Amino acid sequence: MTGEIYVRSVQSSNDFLIEKLENRGLRACLAPQSEWLDYCSYIRRLHRGRNKLTDRLSELIQHRIELAARAAMAPHLGWRSAISVMESLMAAEPFVNSALEGEAALTVGGALQSWRRQHIDAVISVGPFECMPTKIAEAQLRHLAEREDVLSLTLAFNGEPPSEGMIDNFAFEVHERFRRKHNGQGAEALSVGSIDRHGRAGCSVIEAPSSH
């Protein structure tokens, strides 16, 4: 699950969507919050009139902390290599202009990189109702479906619960694709790290276990 940083990270804002997906037999993973911090650092470097030395020192300290924390936890949790912000932005470049700042490029590029690395089987993007970056990402995710067969669903939240039917249809399609991919032989789903509703960190979006 990816999308606008607040809605995707605060469970009550997305109507506990990860729990809903898990109840439908999907292994749901949340795109890491650290990607937004790294993206903000990247944007700061592009703007003039800032204290570049102070910004760079802050970025180096932040990066060292992230690397140390990941190195300590990754071997025990089975995490794969993280997708960097630059990798996400480069993947998104054909779909989202680099001059457009916000979550749209991360949503599209991070999802595409995860798909190409075979970390995920589908993408679900969330955001506030009428949020422009969410709408842009939704439109470009449709292009990903056409060009690379990436299954996706975008949900906009305005305080009302999302359509249960849409979630049901999405979950059904993820299961069907997973079954066809593994020829119905019961192979286990790819296992990757994630920041999920229990606070664990990692870099994937949606997977489907084969036991359903």
Protein Blocks (a to p, Z undefined) as FASTA:
>chain_A
ZZjfklmmmmklnoommmmmmmnopacddddfklmmmmmmmmmmmpghiafklmmmmmmm
mmmmmmmmmmmmmmmnopacdddfklmmmmmmmmmcfklgcjklmmmmmmmmmmmnopaf
bdcddddehiaklmmmmmmmmmmmmmnopacdddddehiacdfklmmmmmmmmmmmmmmm
nnonopacdddddddfkopacjbfbdcdfkZZ
